[in-house]
Amino acid sequence: MASAPTDLEAVGLALAGFTCWVLADTSVKIAGKSNLPAYEILAFLGVSIAAVLLVRGLFRREVKAVWPQNLKRQGLRSLLDLANNICVIIALRHLPLTLFYILVFLSPMVITLLAALFLGERLEWQKGAAIVAGFAGVVVAVNPFGTNQPGDWIGYAACMVCVSCFSVNMVWARVLTQTETPESLTFFSAVLMAPTGGLAMLFHAEPLTLRLAGILIAMGLFCAFGSICFFIALKHTSAANVSQYHYTQLITGALITYALWREKPTIFMLAGGAIIIAAGIYIAVRSSRQEPPGRESPLNFGIPEK
């Protein structure tokens, strides 16, 4: 019988998961440079994720783990996920990958505010100051008064919708994870994405080349395997151990952006990104210290999850 992964091995799995998610986003961006509509990309993403999680469940004889306990609640939550994923596809078409990650890492600040408003979680002045700093970091990164804007306002607007939908989703998921597994949350969202995108394709769909089909399949596989690595990591170590490494996506994204498109982050993006990451890590560490033992949730550490 194989031994359980150590904390270090679990962190390695988490890093592998975060890297897979960056590769999935890169695939979305590459596919987005074609004429494929966002809903067609969404359909392939949903089918791929659902298929991988279902096959994994069958192989491990844990199919029940991917099925929701409360269909109504899961359906409503999945609508937020649907809007989030559509806007991710749109945002990646209009923003550099590095700037996209800088903006979506605003989510920990929004989640902390929403948790204080709707879940009654305590909001200390230190966290409040970190939230203000995080929002200031976004202004610095975007540099709205600069002459050369990285990306456009369609991308910025889509990214803000992503942050809003994702943050509400995560606050609600803190309640749902008391009865639902992380696998079921991901699976049910994928099950909703596939037919939604598929129905839209009945009215219009761009023909796929072999190259585009390969990119879309890779996108789904990277996203699904990233989720699996993440689930396993959280099963064998605490969320606090994992959360601080999520920001490696910014580094990986910047390297891939330069390698593929020779785009370098501006000094404002670097400065704003540093402020946002520092604020997010501070909030995550402070929250983990306040969490009572045994109460830590896989989605309770305030970082963006794919």
N, C-alpha and C positions, 0 to 999 in steps of 0.2 A: 504493500500500500504506500503510495507516494506521500511524502511529508508535505505539510502545508507550507506555502511560501513564507519566508521571513519578512520582516518589515522592509528591509532593503530591497528584496525581490519584488515585494508588492509595489514599492515606489517605482521600481524599474518598469513594472507592468503599466503603472499609471502614465509614466513618461512615454511608453510605447503607444498607449491609447491617445494621449494628447497629440503625438506626432502623426498618428493615423488620421486624426480629425483635421490637422493642418493639410495633409495630403488630400483629404476629401474636399476641403474648401478650395484647394488649388485646382482640383479636377472640376469643381463647379465653376470656377473663374475661367478655366480654359474652355469649358463647354459654353459658358456665357458669351464668349467672343464669337460664337457662331450665330446663326439665325434661329437656333432652337428657342421656342418660347419658354418662359419660366415654368409653366405648368407641365411641360413635357419633361423637363429636368426633374421636377418634383415627383412625377409618376415613377420614373426609373429609380429615384432615391427611395421612395416608399416600398416598391417591390423588392429591391435588393436587401434593405434592412429587415423587412418582414421575413423574407426567405431565409436569410442567414440565422436569425434568432429562432425561427421555427425549426430549422434543421438542427441547430444546436440543442434545442429543447428535446427533440425526438432522440437524438444521439445520447443525451444524458438522462433520458427518461424523466424529463422535468417539464413536459409540455404545459402543465398547469401553471408553471411560474410565469409564462408569458400571457396568460389569460386574466383579464381584469375581474375583480370582485364586484365592482359597481360600474356597470356599463354607462349609466347616465353621467356620473361624475367624470369618468374617463373620457367620454365623448366630448363633454364641455371643455375639459382640459386640453384635449387633442386639437380642438379648434384654435386655441391659442398657439399651439405648436405649429399648426398648419400655417397660420398667418406669419409666424416667426420665420419658418423655413422659406416661404415664398419671398419674404423681404430680404432674407439672407442671400438668396440667388440674385435678386435685383441689386442689392448693395454691392455684391462682389463684381457685378458688371460695371459699376460706376466708381468704385474706390480701389486704391492700391490695397493689396492684402495686408500690409503692415498697418495702414491707417484703419482698416476694418477692425483689426484686433484691438487697437488702441480704443476705439469707440465702444466696442461691445464689452470691454472690460470695465465700462461704467456700470454694468449690471450689479456688482456687489453693493454699490452705494444705493442704487434704487431699491434693491431687495431689502436692505437694512431699513430704509424709510418705510416701505410697505409693511414689513414685519412689525414695526413699531406702531403703525396706524391700525392694522387689521388683526394682528395676533397678540397685541398687547405687550410685545417685547420691549424691554427697557432700552431707551436711547440715551446714552450718556453724552456729555458734552464732548468727550474725546472722539467718540464716533461721529458726532455731528460735525466737528472740525474736519475730520478725515473726509466726510462726504462733501463738504464745501470745497476742500482741496481737490477732490476727484473731479468735480464739475469744472473747477478752474483749469485743471489739466486738460480737459477736453477743449476748452476755449484756446488754450496755448497750442495744442496739437493741430487744431483746424486752422488757426491763424486767420480769422475771418477778414482781417483788414490787409492781408498780404496780397501781392500782385499775382503770384503764381499759386493757384489753388490746386492741391492734390485731390483729384476727384471732382464731383459736382454735387449740386444740392439734391438731386434725385437720390444719389447714394447716401448722403447725410440723412435725408428724411427716412429712407428705407431702414437705415441703421438705427435710428431712434425708435421706429416701430418695433424693430427686432428687440431692442433693449426693453421696451415697455412690455411687449407680449411675453418675453422670456422671464422678466422679473415677476410679473403677476403669476406666471406659470409656476415658477419655483416656490413662491410663497404658498400657493395652493398645494403644491406637491409636498410641502412639509406636513400638511394634514393627511394627504392621500397615502404617503409612505407608511402610515401607521397600519394600513390594511393591504396596500398594493406593493408589488415588488418593482424595483427599478426596471427589470426586463419587461414587465407588462406595460409600464409607462411608455417605454420606447417602442415596443411592438404595436401597441394600439395606435400610437401616433402614425407609425408607418402604414398601418392598415387603412387609416383615413386618408393619408397622402396619396396612396396608389390609385384608388378609384376616383378621387377628386381630380387629379391630374389626367387620369385616363378618360374621364367623361369630357373634359375640355378638349382632349385630343380628337374626339369624335367630330368636332366642328372644324378644327384645323390642327394639323401636325406637320412638322417639317420632316422630310425624308432623312434617314440616318445613313451616314457613311460608315464604313468599317471602323475608321479612326474614332468617330464620335461615339459609336456604340461601345468601343473599348474604354473610352474615357468615362462614360456614364456607368458602366459596370464597375470600373475601378473606384469611382466615386462612392457607390453604394457599399462596396466591400470594405473600403477604408473606413467609412462611417460606422458600419456594423462591427468590424473588428475592433475599432477604437472603443466602442461602447462595451464590448465584451471584456477587453483588457481593463477598462475602468471599473466594471462591476466586480471583477475578480480582485482587483487591488483593494477596493473598499471592503470586500469581504474579509480580508486578511490584515488590514491595518486601519487606523482611524482616518476619518475624513480630514482632520487637521493635518496629518502627515502628507496627505495627497494634495490638498488645496494650494499650498504654496508653490507647487511645481506647475500649476496650470499656466502660469505666466510665461513658461518656456515657449508657448505657442507664438508669442510675439517675436522671439528670437528666431525660431524656426521659420515663421512666416516671412520675416525680413530677409533671411538667407535665401529662401526659395524665390521670393520676389526678385531679388537681385540676380540669381542664377538664371531665371527664365526670361525676365523682362528688363534686366539691367536698371531697375528702379531703385534709387537710394532714398532712405527716409530723410526728410528735411530736419534741420536742427530743431524746429518747432515741434515736429512729430516726436523726436527723441526726448525733448524736454517734457512735453505733455505726457508722453507715455510713461516716463519715469515717475512723474507725480501721481498718475492714476494707479500704477502698479504699487507704489509705496502706500498709497491710501488703502487700496484693496487688501494688501497683505496685512496692514495694521488692523483693519476691521476683522479679517479672518482670524488672526491670532488672538485678538481680544475676545472675539465671540467664542472661540474654542476654550479659552480659560474660564469663561462664565458658564459653559454648558455643563449641566450636572452629569456625573458618571452614568453611563448606560443610556443616556438620552440622545446621543449624537446620531443624526440622521444622514444617510448618504447624500441628501440634497440640502443639507443644513449648514453648508460652510460658505455660502455666498460667492460662488464662482460660476461663470458660464459653463453649462454642460451641453454637448451636442445632442 
